[in-house]
Amino acid sequence: MITDINFHEKYMEIAMSQARKAYHLDEVPVGAIIVRNDEIIAKSCNMTISKNDSTAHAEIEAIKKACKYVKNHRITNTTIYVTLEPCAMCYGAIIQSRIDLIVFGAYDKNTGVCGSCSNLTESKCFNHKPKLVGGILENECSDLLRKFFKERRD
């Protein structure tokens, strides 16, 4: 597993560009990319509102694109970079697709299942255990989300 923070920040910046795309579409600003062998094989952002689809989270959309790209339902030897800690649905999709490493930005105390709200990463019921790195560009990721929700409240 790559532990170089600068390496992860480079890719999280690209995930942030996807989150900014979601922001401009009036979607909750979450972005995700999937990387294999230092190549981005999929990028996406939240699309739940524009697609009228509650499952169209950034992670799910990126996983679908990556599966098509590799022509397999398993996308092994990959890392997913996502600007917000995954929810239960997205964590389940990550496990099913056999992603090896989850790198996320902001922690999500409301729905995050990688340690914030609950911790599915420690569950013994899954046959695949992705590694985890959290808090990469945390402030930038959190700031965009705070800005979005503040504007919605105002």
C-alpha positions, 0 to 999 in steps of 0.5 A: 500500500502506498503511504506517501501522502503527496501521492494520495493528495494528487489523486484526491485533487482530481476527486475534488474536481469531480466534487466541484462538478457536482457542486455546480450541478446542484448535487451534494459535492462528492467526487470519486475516482478509481485508479489502477497502476497509476492510471485513472480508470473512472471518474464521477460525482454525485448524480442522485438529483439529476438522475432521480436515483438515490443510488447514484452516489459518486462511488457507485457511478465510478465503480460502474464506469470502472467495471465497464472499462475493465470488462469485469464486475471485479476491479481488483488492484485498484484504489478509490479516492472519494472526497467523503467517507463512504456510506454503507451502500457505497462500502458494500459496493466497494467490497463487492467490486474488490477494490483494494484501498479506500482513500477518503477526504472528509469524515462523515459523522452522520453516515460514514461507515469507515469509523465515523458513524459506525465502522464496517471495516472491522466487521467479520461478516465480509470476505473482502477487507479493503485497506483504508486511508482517511483525512486526505485533503480533509479541510478542502473536502469538508469546506466544499460540503459546508459551503454547499449546505450553508447555501442550501439553508440560506 
